[in-house]
Amino acid sequence: MAFGVRTNQKNTGRSFVRGIQKKVACECWFTSTGKAMPLMVKVEDENGEIRTIREIMVHSYEKKMYAGVPSIEYDCTLTVENRRIRVWLIYYPTENQWVLNFR
């Protein structure tokens, strides 16, 4: 790739955000104006168990475009077993797919 545009890509063909990405299932509420608000995330842990995370604090969100691929990136804090974890929750509307990016 010219000029190192995709040097931080994680073989997904989608995101250029640094960090460890995991595909997740996300329950989301869409407002009447089209704004998406994540309510719950389900993610597979290291042992293969599906974890449900309901405590999501969204600090901010931003619509982005990387090499023509649109995404909405949510800067969030998840509460898991009384620990707070800062993550990016990223939605790819063209693929209708969610990923978590751990910092």
Summary of the structure (lengths in Angstrom):
residues: 103
radius of gyration: 14.0
end to end distance: 24.7
largest distance: 44.1
contacts: 249
relative contact order: 0.25
helix: 3%
strand: 61%
